[in-house]
């Protein structure tokens, strides 16, 4: 998407490490601060001013928690960037064959950082799609179950939040559930498999939908 829009960008490659969010959420403050300080040193070494992230957890940590340790950067989420590119006419997108889809609000993008409009603006820009709201959405969205370290915890099937969230998706009678968080994407995919619904409903990141629509337009 960034290449299609002609944006000049770089990546840290092998120097990129975890932002430290899982460690802090699970109570390992020492590990979090170790990762945080190391990352700040690397970013400063390259004179980085702006950081783009696809993960709301990274977005929240880099934007709201790194400044506590002197890491002051402009941090943007990829939904904000894509919405701006579409609005400014720098990204021309087509349609996706009339898919009926719903958007799942990530906790760290929505409730923690009040980003609700950008993802929906992206969906509205993709022609041919019919977007519906899940029963629980925006500030009242239901967690996918992946945050706070739960991504790596085993829970009884009847208590898994991702399965309960997928039940909301199934009730919405959609063919695609879109999200803008890698945790949510993974948890929704697993939930769809648990409910044997992976053949009828696809979980996709918004950026994947944009890429599909961009390729069809080309």
Secondary structure, 3 states (H helix, E strand, C coil): CCCCCCCCCCCCHHHCCCCCHHHHHCCCHHHHHHHHHHHHHHHHHCCCCEEEECCHHHHHHHHHHHHHHCCCCEEEEHHHHHHHHHHCCCCCCCECCCCEEEECCCCCCCCCCCCCHHHHHHHHHCECCEEECCCCCHHHCCCCCCCCCHHHCCCCHHHCHHHHHHHHHHHCCCCEEEECCHHHHHHHHHHHHHCCCCCCCEEEEHHHHHHHHHHHHC
